[in-house]
Amino acid sequence: MIAEIAHRVVVMYAGRPAEIGPELDVVRSARHPTLGLLGAVPRADVKTRRLVTIPGNAVSPLEVPTGCAFAPRCQYRMDICAERPPLRGPATTSTPAG
């Protein structure tokens, strides 16, 4: 459905861009685990009993932490995530966070 609306997308989390790139690259080759949010969106073409959940709570927009705002909820977090946002470009590009 995203491809029907846009050629490029920005995945946002806590008011910050987490990933930017061509729609197919972002969806198929995500570099940031916030794309797991797509698993929590109900789909009309798939019958499921439960949506995918992401542990923890979203951060308050008034208290966004330094570094990656998704880090407290991320199963892949590393020490560097607390210091700076991750790369935002899809795997097929080399767009660093900035």
N, C-alpha and C positions, 0 to 999 in steps of 0.2 A: 504494500500500500504506500509506503514512503516513496517508492520510485515513481508512482503516479503523480506525486505532488512536487517533488524536488529532485534535482540532480546532485546537490551537495547538502549535507546535513551537519548539524552541530548537536552533539549529545551534551546536555547540561546537567550538572548536579550542584545543588546548593548555590545556584546563581552563577556558576563558573563553567566555562567550556571544559569538558573532559576529553572530547574527541571531535575532530573536524575532518571532513573529507568527502569524497564522492560516495553517494548513498550505498552502492554495492560493496565498496571497500570497507566502509564502516560496519555494515551489517555482517558481511562474510568474514572479515579479517580484523575484528575489533582488537585494539591494543589496550583497552581499558575495561576492567570488569564491570563498570556501570552498565555495560550493554546487557548484563543480566536483568536489568530493569525490563527489557523487552519480553523476557520470559514471564513477567508478572502481568502482562497485558492480556486480557481475554481475547480469544480469537474466535470468530464466527465459524471458521472452517474446521475447527478441531474441538471435539467434545472431550472435555476433561472435568474431573470432579473438583480438583484443587488447583489454584494458581501457584506458581513458584513464589516462594517468599524469600526475602533477604533478611537475615538476622539483624537485630538492632533497630534503632530509630534514626530517621533523617535528622541531620543537624539543624539547629535553629539558624535561620538566616541572620540573626543578630549576634551569633557566636560561632561563625565559621572558623574552623581551626586553620592554623598555618599549614602549608603543604596541601596534600590531597584531602579534600573534605570527605571523600568516600572511605578513607583509610580505616576509620573505626569500625566499619561494617564489612570490610573487604577480607575475603579468605586468602588473598594473595599478597597482602600488604607486606612491605619490607621497611626497614629503618628509614630509608631515603624518602618514603612516602610522607613521613611526618615533617620533612624539611622543605620539600618543594613539590609542586604539582607534577604529575607524570607527563610523558609525551602525549600529545593530543592527536597527532596525525595517524591515519590508518597504516597498517603494516606495509602498504605498497608505496608510501611516501616517507619523507624524512622531515616532517614539520615538527620542530621541538616546541615545547610549551614556552610561553614568553610573556 
